[in-house]
Amino acid sequence: MEDWTEPINVGVCPNNNTHFDVIVVGGGPGGSAAASYNAMKGRKVLLLEKEFWPRDKICGDAVGGKSLRHVKELGVKVMIEKTPHFRVDSIVMSSSNGKNVKIDLPKEAFEKLEAGYSLPRIQFDYMMFKRATEIVLENGGSVMQGFSVKNIKVDDEGGAKKITGVVGKNSEGEEFSFSSPVTIGAGGYNCPVAKTITEVVHEEPMRDIEHYCGAYREYWTNVKGCEGDSGSIEIHFIDEVNPGYFWIFPVNDGTVNVGIGMVISEQRKQHGIKKSLKKMQKNVIENHPIFKERFVGAKLVEGTEKGWQLPFGSPRKSAPSYQPRRSAMAGAMCVGDAASLVDPFSGEGIGNALVSAKMTSEIFDESIHSSGFSEESAEIYMKELWDKLGPELTNSYSLQKVVKKKWLMNWFMKKASKKEAIREMMTEMIAGKEASGGVYSKWFVVKALILP
């Protein structure tokens, strides 16, 4: 049995002013994967994380098929399977009229342990970071926990700005400066690398509440219908949280992740800034005719009531530069939430974080970029990233707009209960593998909904 409760030994602290091939800011799944993939190519990597493991990360806790290919490549899948987890074999979705749709994941994938998992991020992130630490150290790099990045170094000699490294402090208050041809931002929705790229250097908006989701999570035990170590995860589009959704994701040992997600602009518009997601969730659990029965005898795990924000990868109507927003420049690339890549329909972000993490290792070349990751390469990264993820993010955004209209969502769920093509699309968006084929073609959603 793998343990995720012990501190992780990250080895010797690097000297001040050390130069690395790659610096990664943020040790979550995206950052750990970026550090691992780059180190696996023999690069000297510095992985920086502001917290100390084990640490919690607020999330829905589902790890879908898209993530599992990368998790397997990095040697983490076998580690996860040695910890308590819930194996996802299906997805249950419902609309406000009570219509339920159950989407069974492919049986062969489930039997191969590849359909999907649900487990607390405190476990998943621990395994990702622990494995990344091993890979980075094996390849001559360094890892620091408790390191807060205070400044992103920007060189503007000759009028062409480029990021050249970071300055920060360790947990004892000692200041360090590190340099690198490329700095990878993986610090989540508030990442300092992303802020520097968008707001500081290019004077473009990083935050757009039309494309930011507020989310709230609690852990519960003894919720009815969530017994066992395999089964369904649930997403419910009910009136009480419209236009958003209420989720129930079993994670392990009878513990269930229960939460609400809603686009911030819609929450403010329809519910007012004072009606928090926490209050909405309390109302659902205590008063909804279906869910209140399931929570009779259930117990809240004290201290797990937490909220956070998700930057969606929705296409912007009037983006000032790249879609979904600028995520790279000379000397830097961003991954995952720092690049605003969360699926706007399902809220899933880990899969796209891992996809983008691997892409950084493919775009960056330490020999070509020894004097600095170029602006041309940054543009290639942003274009290829959107080429790869844009079609599914665009379709997910179309479905998100369906959710906002109650009558349309009810009609959509009715269609989904009858049409295999729609259920396949929804499965791919929530727990699928890499985007491919007709599922994300331009007219797929329209054809799937309208044609008989």
Legacy VTK file of the C-alpha trace (Angstrom):
# vtk DataFile Version 3.0
C-alpha trace
ASCII
DATASET POLYDATA
POINTS 452 float
0.000 0.000 0.000
1.409 3.372 -1.030
1.491 6.016 1.701
0.551 9.630 0.990
0.783 10.946 4.552
4.554 11.181 4.999
6.709 14.205 4.051
8.462 13.939 0.686
12.251 14.175 0.773
13.266 16.489 -2.060
17.017 16.320 -1.489
19.548 19.131 -1.269
18.508 22.754 -1.795
20.145 24.263 -4.903
22.556 27.164 -4.529
21.401 30.710 -5.131
21.844 31.891 -8.758
21.910 28.325 -10.121
21.096 28.054 -13.835
18.687 25.325 -15.003
17.479 24.088 -18.375
13.850 24.370 -17.220
12.141 25.999 -14.232
8.631 24.839 -13.304
6.536 27.026 -10.999
3.879 24.907 -9.274
3.936 21.267 -8.198
0.358 20.188 -8.907
-0.414 17.608 -11.612
0.412 19.986 -14.486
3.651 21.194 -12.931
4.740 17.750 -11.781
4.050 16.340 -15.250
5.902 19.209 -16.976
8.899 18.688 -14.686
8.802 14.926 -15.266
8.444 15.061 -19.042
11.253 17.600 -19.386
13.539 15.740 -16.976
12.886 12.478 -18.831
14.571 14.132 -21.821
17.707 14.576 -19.715
17.141 18.233 -18.853
18.223 19.835 -15.606
14.885 20.895 -14.103
14.007 23.007 -11.067
10.545 22.188 -9.679
9.158 24.780 -7.242
6.125 24.266 -4.982
4.886 26.784 -2.407
3.297 24.166 -0.107
4.674 21.126 1.687
3.413 17.626 0.957
1.043 16.149 1.873
-1.266 19.040 0.998
-4.911 19.224 -0.024
-6.108 20.604 -3.362
-9.743 21.489 -3.811
-11.213 19.682 -6.814
-13.930 17.299 -7.937
-11.310 14.526 -7.642
-12.131 12.619 -10.853
-9.200 11.454 -13.002
-10.472 10.523 -16.464
-9.165 8.477 -19.350
-7.306 11.380 -20.946
-5.220 11.719 -17.787
-4.506 8.029 -17.361
-2.318 7.684 -20.469
0.005 10.347 -19.087
-0.214 9.009 -15.545
0.848 5.615 -16.884
3.707 7.080 -18.936
5.057 8.841 -15.864
4.937 5.728 -13.678
2.209 7.075 -11.397
-0.683 4.777 -12.348
0.751 1.793 -10.502
1.263 4.020 -7.447
-2.369 5.177 -7.483
-3.632 1.623 -7.714
-1.843 0.879 -4.441
-3.894 3.527 -2.607
-7.635 3.514 -1.792
-9.616 4.821 -4.759
-12.977 4.553 -6.509
-13.090 3.033 -9.990
-15.490 4.900 -12.251
-17.524 2.659 -14.565
-20.277 5.125 -15.520
-21.508 8.706 -15.332
-25.026 9.610 -14.193
-26.411 12.966 -15.325
-29.790 14.537 -14.610
-31.736 17.663 -15.556
-34.220 19.778 -13.609
-37.219 17.765 -14.865
-35.804 14.651 -13.177
-34.636 12.993 -16.392
-31.609 10.778 -15.708
-29.058 9.590 -18.244
-26.527 6.924 -17.330
-23.471 6.751 -19.547
-21.582 3.487 -19.183
-17.873 3.670 -19.839
-16.428 1.024 -22.174
-16.342 -2.314 -20.359
-12.964 -3.250 -21.812
-11.456 -0.013 -20.487
-12.903 -0.643 -17.039
-11.541 -4.190 -16.988
-8.098 -2.830 -17.907
-8.351 -0.257 -15.092
-8.317 2.547 -17.677
-11.846 3.940 -17.548
-11.181 6.431 -14.788
-10.587 6.906 -11.086
-11.948 9.123 -8.385
-9.674 9.768 -5.433
-8.825 12.743 -3.202
-6.352 15.156 -4.721
-4.285 14.953 -1.542
-3.453 11.396 -2.711
-3.259 11.982 -6.462
-1.134 15.121 -6.281
1.152 13.492 -3.726
1.857 10.600 -6.087
2.444 12.954 -9.041
4.836 15.150 -7.074
6.654 12.227 -5.460
7.280 10.616 -8.848
8.290 13.963 -10.366
10.793 14.443 -7.541
12.357 11.072 -8.304
12.614 11.773 -12.050
13.956 15.318 -11.614
16.614 14.291 -9.090
17.668 11.296 -11.206
18.391 13.701 -14.062
20.472 16.215 -12.112
17.719 18.694 -11.254
16.406 20.115 -7.991
13.072 20.275 -6.163
12.013 22.817 -3.538
8.915 22.763 -1.342
7.786 25.769 0.690
9.145 28.117 -1.992
7.095 31.230 -2.796
7.831 32.925 -6.118
7.911 36.670 -5.495
9.029 37.944 -8.863
9.304 36.732 -12.453
12.498 38.056 -14.012
11.891 39.848 -17.322
14.738 40.935 -19.583
13.800 43.776 -21.948
17.156 44.486 -23.535
16.801 45.584 -27.137
13.072 46.173 -26.694
12.184 42.480 -26.962
11.017 41.226 -23.585
11.674 37.693 -22.401
11.318 35.848 -19.107
14.685 34.650 -17.779
13.881 33.071 -14.404
12.368 33.623 -10.969
13.090 35.199 -7.608
11.501 33.902 -4.419
11.845 32.879 -0.802
11.958 29.546 0.969
10.021 28.761 4.138
12.812 30.256 6.263
12.643 33.586 4.474
15.883 33.176 2.515
15.810 34.750 -0.936
16.907 32.826 -4.033
17.261 33.769 -7.676
17.269 31.136 -10.430
17.639 31.451 -14.191
16.611 29.308 -17.158
15.941 29.546 -20.922
12.304 28.630 -20.193
10.045 29.010 -17.170
6.864 26.927 -17.104
3.909 28.419 -15.249
1.858 25.761 -13.464
0.651 27.754 -10.481
-3.098 27.470 -11.048
-5.649 30.215 -11.688
-3.487 32.817 -9.907
-0.126 31.756 -11.396
2.554 34.485 -11.258
4.039 33.367 -14.587
0.642 33.659 -16.295
0.088 37.095 -14.738
3.458 38.281 -15.997
2.768 37.028 -19.533
-0.737 38.458 -19.799
-1.079 41.488 -17.554
2.486 42.739 -17.079
4.182 42.184 -20.443
1.310 42.180 -22.936
-1.250 44.220 -20.974
-3.983 41.723 -21.773
-6.651 40.476 -19.355
-5.904 37.276 -17.478
-9.198 37.054 -15.606
-12.615 37.114 -17.290
-15.590 36.248 -15.071
-17.541 35.143 -18.153
-15.023 32.313 -18.394
-14.236 31.689 -14.732
-16.119 29.174 -12.623
-16.594 29.327 -8.876
-16.633 25.912 -7.218
-17.276 24.626 -3.711
-16.477 21.205 -2.252
-17.207 19.185 0.872
-16.408 15.589 1.829
-19.209 13.461 3.290
-19.469 9.900 4.557
-22.406 7.471 4.432
-24.178 9.093 1.479
-26.787 6.659 0.181
-26.137 5.193 -3.263
-22.354 5.636 -3.016
-21.368 2.346 -1.474
-18.556 0.114 -2.740
-15.276 0.806 -4.474
-16.614 1.148 -8.030
-19.664 2.618 -9.751
-20.958 5.957 -11.001
-19.943 9.549 -10.555
-22.915 11.934 -10.717
-23.520 15.368 -12.270
-26.922 16.981 -11.668
-28.206 20.068 -13.513
-30.949 20.996 -11.063
-32.963 24.201 -10.569
-31.330 25.001 -7.249
-27.925 25.538 -8.862
-28.931 26.572 -12.384
-26.968 27.475 -14.472
-24.370 25.224 -12.931
-24.299 21.717 -11.542
-24.272 19.725 -8.329
-21.909 16.748 -8.227
-21.524 13.604 -6.161
-18.223 11.769 -6.694
-17.376 8.798 -4.439
-13.615 8.783 -3.806
-12.702 5.950 -1.418
-13.615 4.065 1.768
-17.169 5.412 1.844
-16.059 9.033 1.446
-17.839 11.175 -1.148
-16.812 14.470 -2.769
-19.926 16.669 -2.945
-19.849 20.053 -4.632
-21.263 22.798 -6.822
-19.794 24.627 -9.804
-21.120 27.740 -11.546
-19.772 30.398 -13.922
-19.000 33.412 -11.733
-20.806 35.940 -13.954
-23.948 33.780 -13.940
-23.808 33.310 -10.176
-23.708 37.064 -9.663
-26.358 37.729 -12.294
-28.923 35.160 -11.180
-28.225 34.590 -7.504
-26.527 37.746 -6.298
-23.040 38.011 -4.904
-24.244 37.287 -1.359
-25.759 33.888 -2.149
-22.681 31.725 -1.878
-22.210 28.287 -3.384
-21.922 26.980 0.167
-25.454 28.191 0.939
-26.764 26.726 -2.328
-25.228 23.351 -1.500
-26.661 23.380 2.021
-30.105 24.027 0.536
-29.787 21.130 -1.934
-28.639 18.675 0.732
-31.314 19.677 3.233
-34.322 20.434 1.016
-34.102 18.853 -2.441
-36.746 16.088 -2.594
-34.295 13.528 -3.992
-30.990 14.424 -2.399
-32.191 15.146 1.123
-33.173 11.482 1.440
-29.720 10.374 0.330
-28.068 12.506 3.006
-30.152 11.210 5.899
-27.586 9.752 8.308
-24.674 11.116 6.258
-21.932 13.059 8.038
-19.917 16.057 6.881
-16.161 15.646 7.250
-15.302 18.747 9.266
-12.741 21.107 7.778
-13.318 20.033 4.162
-15.627 22.927 3.263
-13.572 24.852 0.697
-14.063 26.911 -2.450
-11.829 27.735 -5.415
-11.924 29.029 -8.988
-11.543 27.349 -12.372
-10.391 29.263 -15.500
-12.297 27.793 -18.426
-10.806 27.119 -21.837
-13.844 28.593 -23.596
-13.118 30.391 -26.881
-13.285 34.170 -26.370
-15.341 36.249 -28.816
-12.870 39.125 -28.888
-9.636 37.614 -27.647
-6.842 40.226 -27.888
-4.400 37.594 -29.157
-4.467 33.824 -28.776
-7.205 31.418 -27.680
-8.333 30.935 -25.023
-5.856 33.538 -23.754
-2.150 34.250 -24.193
-0.286 31.423 -22.447
3.315 31.812 -23.634
5.973 34.349 -24.576
9.718 34.451 -25.075
11.142 32.526 -22.114
7.919 31.023 -20.796
4.965 28.675 -21.311
1.954 27.986 -19.088
0.088 24.723 -18.554
-3.235 23.611 -17.094
-5.227 26.164 -15.104
-2.437 28.701 -15.556
-3.174 28.520 -19.299
-6.970 28.588 -18.758
-7.607 25.061 -20.049
-10.427 23.742 -17.822
-13.266 22.095 -19.759
-16.204 24.564 -19.677
-18.871 21.849 -19.596
-17.506 19.218 -17.218
-15.088 21.344 -15.183
-12.370 18.712 -15.707
-8.883 20.192 -15.808
-6.301 17.514 -15.022
-6.373 15.880 -18.468
-5.727 19.125 -20.325
-3.055 20.075 -17.787
-1.178 16.856 -18.541
-1.592 17.277 -22.311
-0.143 20.794 -22.156
2.627 19.659 -19.780
3.865 17.085 -22.276
3.679 19.621 -25.098
6.131 21.914 -23.282
8.743 19.160 -23.369
8.181 18.711 -27.108
8.277 22.418 -28.048
11.294 23.306 -25.908
14.716 22.178 -27.145
17.643 22.947 -24.835
20.132 23.067 -27.699
18.066 25.325 -29.953
16.871 27.477 -27.035
20.099 27.592 -25.023
20.097 31.407 -25.130
16.365 31.620 -24.440
13.035 30.128 -25.496
12.055 32.227 -28.515
8.919 34.254 -29.202
8.443 32.224 -32.392
8.438 28.990 -30.380
5.996 30.512 -27.890
3.631 31.256 -30.758
4.010 27.696 -32.046
3.147 26.349 -28.583
-0.016 28.456 -28.324
-1.165 27.553 -31.830
-0.511 23.824 -31.425
-2.127 23.823 -27.982
-5.340 25.308 -29.380
-5.224 23.071 -32.450
-5.132 20.067 -30.121
-7.605 21.145 -27.432
-9.638 23.857 -29.150
-12.215 21.649 -30.897
-13.315 19.863 -27.710
-13.191 23.072 -25.633
-15.360 24.810 -28.234
-17.932 22.006 -28.228
-17.918 21.949 -24.429
-18.602 25.677 -24.427
-21.587 25.062 -26.711
-22.913 22.541 -24.199
-22.270 24.940 -21.329
-24.565 27.437 -23.064
-27.219 24.725 -23.337
-27.071 24.268 -19.553
-27.870 27.945 -18.967
-31.384 27.529 -20.398
-33.558 25.198 -18.345
-35.915 24.166 -21.164
-33.001 23.566 -23.530
-31.146 21.454 -20.981
-34.239 19.323 -20.379
-34.611 18.842 -24.130
-30.912 17.984 -24.463
-31.096 15.356 -21.702
-34.147 13.821 -23.361
-32.174 13.595 -26.602
-29.170 12.174 -24.777
-31.279 9.412 -23.244
-32.170 8.242 -26.745
-29.082 8.975 -28.859
-25.863 7.020 -28.501
-23.875 9.703 -30.362
-24.641 12.304 -27.703
-23.800 9.934 -24.872
-20.515 9.125 -26.598
-19.690 12.822 -26.889
-20.503 13.430 -23.224
-18.386 10.452 -22.186
-15.416 11.770 -24.160
-15.767 15.238 -22.626
-15.947 13.996 -19.056
-13.800 10.876 -18.977
-12.434 10.381 -22.470
-8.997 9.857 -23.939
-7.225 12.284 -26.260
-9.555 14.296 -28.506
-9.821 12.802 -31.962
-12.075 12.028 -34.892
-15.617 13.209 -35.474
-16.521 13.660 -31.817
-15.052 17.166 -31.922
-15.753 18.118 -35.512
-17.247 21.578 -36.050
-20.835 20.467 -36.658
-20.946 17.423 -34.400
-23.052 18.992 -31.650
-25.557 20.429 -34.128
-25.922 17.144 -36.038
-26.137 15.093 -32.877
-28.941 17.212 -31.491
-31.033 17.894 -34.602
-30.837 14.772 -36.733
-33.143 11.906 -35.712
LINES 1 453
452 0 1 2 3 4 5 6 7 8 9 10 11 12 13 14 15 16 17 18 19 20 21 22 23 24 25 26 27 28 29 30 31 32 33 34 35 36 37 38 39 40 41 42 43 44 45 46 47 48 49 50 51 52 53 54 55 56 57 58 59 60 61 62 63 64 65 66 67 68 69 70 71 72 73 74 75 76 77 78 79 80 81 82 83 84 85 86 87 88 89 90 91 92 93 94 95 96 97 98 99 100 101 102 103 104 105 106 107 108 109 110 111 112 113 114 115 116 117 118 119 120 121 122 123 124 125 126 127 128 129 130 131 132 133 134 135 136 137 138 139 140 141 142 143 144 145 146 147 148 149 150 151 152 153 154 155 156 157 158 159 160 161 162 163 164 165 166 167 168 169 170 171 172 173 174 175 176 177 178 179 180 181 182 183 184 185 186 187 188 189 190 191 192 193 194 195 196 197 198 199 200 201 202 203 204 205 206 207 208 209 210 211 212 213 214 215 216 217 218 219 220 221 222 223 224 225 226 227 228 229 230 231 232 233 234 235 236 237 238 239 240 241 242 243 244 245 246 247 248 249 250 251 252 253 254 255 256 257 258 259 260 261 262 263 264 265 266 267 268 269 270 271 272 273 274 275 276 277 278 279 280 281 282 283 284 285 286 287 288 289 290 291 292 293 294 295 296 297 298 299 300 301 302 303 304 305 306 307 308 309 310 311 312 313 314 315 316 317 318 319 320 321 322 323 324 325 326 327 328 329 330 331 332 333 334 335 336 337 338 339 340 341 342 343 344 345 346 347 348 349 350 351 352 353 354 355 356 357 358 359 360 361 362 363 364 365 366 367 368 369 370 371 372 373 374 375 376 377 378 379 380 381 382 383 384 385 386 387 388 389 390 391 392 393 394 395 396 397 398 399 400 401 402 403 404 405 406 407 408 409 410 411 412 413 414 415 416 417 418 419 420 421 422 423 424 425 426 427 428 429 430 431 432 433 434 435 436 437 438 439 440 441 442 443 444 445 446 447 448 449 450 451
